[in-house]
Amino acid sequence: MNADHSATDRDPVYRMQDLTKTYRTEAVEVHALRGVTAELPAGEFVVLLGASGSGKSTLLNILGGLDTATSGKAWFNGRELTAKTERELTRYRRDHVGFVFQFYNLVPSLTARENVALVTEIAANPMTPEEALERVSLDHRMDHFPAELSGGEQQRVAIARAIAKRPEVLLCDEPTGALDSKTGVQVLQALDMINKELGTSTLVITHNAGIQAMAHRVVFLADGNISEIRENTERVDPSKIEW
């Protein structure tokens, strides 16, 4: 699929204006974000690239409602995130956002099906666990426990769990960081399929610069700010990505 659309075609799923985040201790202040301003169109696969400490995870956590900004504003589908109370942010995370992290956070004593069911039992309009696992090509492993699955399979269970509630956005922090290239590609293929077939806006943090080739849009961060946003006119299939 080629990225033949432009930023003006779609309303932004996220809009940020002068976002800052400062972490303070008695001895030091850390400026994790220094005035981030950007718009991210809905429905895209976006890769966030930058060195450790550039602000990628902080930005993703604010957009996901896991953290709050020190100053500035952020909007999700036109609704101001930075004005929400803690309870409203909890509801926002539950109803609108799926999270995938580097480490899979599966419950060891539950099967793949049961891990996904943890979400489907509380979501408003969920897929069945079976449908979610089928979408990540794990329908043949539903009744296996995490210890019986490879790292790539466990991450795909985590993706199934994240998408089972049909979130509007999927936020992924180093989803291939603990995987080798072969299993990492399988995870990227699952994320790409979800973006294409479900239209889920997908943001992926990575240190792997090769992954940017599969994105609609690449956001480069440095020293707490966006240094560049690049749109790919041609996208590379995940199977052709190497690292």
N, C-alpha and C positions, 0 to 999 in steps of 0.2 A: 504494500500500500504506500503510495507516494503522498507526501505532505504538500498537496497542491492548494491548500487553503492558506489564508493569511490571518493575522491576529484580528483583523477587522471583521472577519466572517462570523465570529462567535462571541457571545457575551462572556465576560471573565467569570470563571468559577471562583478565583481568588483575586482580590485587589489589595495592594499594600501601599501605604503612604507614610513615609518617614518612620518606619518601624525601628525602634531601638530596644536593646535588651542589655542591661548591666547587672552583673552578679557582684554583690558586695560582701566582703568579709571585713573583719577588723583591720586587716593589714593591707588589703589590696582591692582594687576594682577591676573587673574583667568586662570589657566592652565586647559582647558577643555579636551584637548587631549594631550598626552605626548609621541608621537612617535608610532602610531598604524601601524603595519605591518600585513597584512593578505590577503588571497585570498578567494573569495566566488564563488563556482561553479555556473554556470547558471542553471536555472530551479528548484532550490531548494526552500524549505520553511525554512527560517532561523529565529530563535528567538534570539533577543538581550536582555540579562538579566543583571541587575545591579542596585545598589542603586541609589537614586536621586543624581545627581551630578557626576555620574560615567563617563559621556561622551556619553551616548547612543544617545540622540537627536542631539547632535552636530555632531556625526559621520553620522547619517542618513541625516542630513541637508546638509552636505558636499557631500555625495554620490548622493543626490538628486539635487544638484546644487542650493540649497537655501542659502548656505553659502560658504565661501571660507576658505581654510586652511591657517594658518600662515606660515607653511613650510611643506615639504614633498610632495609626489605625490600620485595621485589616477587616476586609469584608469577605463573606462567603455567599455567593449567589445574591449579592446586593444587601445582605444582612450583616450588620457590624458585629464581628466577633469580639472586638476589643471592648465592647460595651456590655458584654454578657456577664451575668453572675456565675459563680462556681456551679450552681445547680443547672443553669442554662447551658453551660459548657459541657457538663456531664450528659445532658440530653442531646446536645449537638453531636458529641462523640458517638453516642449510642445509635442515633438515628441516621447519621449522614456519612460517617467516616469509617473506613476499614484500615487497620494498621498491620504492617508486616515488618518485623525486625530481623536483625542479623541472626539472633538465636531464637529458636522456633517457639519456645514457651508453650509446648504441648504438655498436657497432663499425662504423666507416664502410665498411670493405671487405667486410662481410657483408650479405647480403640480410635482409629482415625474418624470413623463415623460419630462416635460419642464426643470426640473433641469438637467437631463441627457443630454437633447438636447443642453444645453449651451456648452458642450464639443463636441458633435458630429457635430455641425455646423461648427467647426473650425479645426477639425482633418483631416488628410490626407486620412485615410482609416478606418473610424469608423464603429462600429456596429450601428444598429439602436437603438434608445432609448428602443424600445420594446424588442429587443434581450438582451440588457444589463440587463434590469430589470427582464426578464425571467430567466436569469442565476443566479440571487440571489433570485429567487422564489417570486418575487413581481409583476408578470404579472397581478394579480387581484387587485393591488393597484396603478396602473399607474396614474390614474387621481385624486388621493387624494393629498391634500396639506400636507406639513410637520406637521402642527398642528393636523391633523387627523391620524397621524401615531405614533406608539410607538417608543421609543428610538432605539430599535433594528431594526425596519423597516427603520427609518431615516438613521441609519448607513449603512444598506444594500443599500439604495438609493445612499449614498455617495460612496459606493464601486462600484455600477453600473456606476456611473458617472466617477469614476477613471479608470475603465477597458474599457469603451466604445470606447476609442481611440486606443485600442489594444496595451497598453504599453508593453515594454519588461520587465520592473520591476515595482513592486507595493511596495511602501514604506509606512508602517503603524506605526504611533506613538500612542501607547495606544488605539487601536481601540475598546477595550472592557472596557476601564477605567471608562466610565460613565454608564455601564450597569450591571444589575444583572446577576447571573450565567446562568439562562435559556436563556435570550436574548443574552448574550455574546456567548454562545455555538452556537446559530444560526448564529451569525456573523463569528465565527471561521469556521463553516461548509462552509459558502459562500467563505471565503478566501481559504480554503483547496480545494474546488471544482475548483476554478479559477486556482490555482497552478497545479492541476492534469490535468484538461481538456484543458486549454490553454497553459500550460507550462510556465506561467509567473513567473519569479524569484520574490520571495516574502520575504520581510524583515519586521519583526514585533517586535517593541519595546513593552515590557510589564513589569510590576512589579509582574505579576502573575506567579509564578514559575511553576504552574501546566501546563501552556501552552507549556512549553519546550518539553513535552512528544509527541506532535504531529509534531515536527520539524524534518527535515532531519539533521539539524545542529544547535547547540546552541552556541552562542558567549557570553561569560561572560566578562563584563567590570567592572573595579574597578580603581578608582583614575586616570581616563583618559587614561587607557591602557587596552588591552585585557589580562585577566588573564588566560583564558582557552578557547579552542574551542573543543566542544564535538560532535561527530557524533552519532546519534541514529541508531542502527542496526534494531530496531523494533520501528515502529511509532504507537502511540495510536490514535484511532479515536476521533475527537473533541467531540462527544457525550458522551464520557467516562471521559472527563476532569471535575474536580470539583474545586471549589474555594469558 
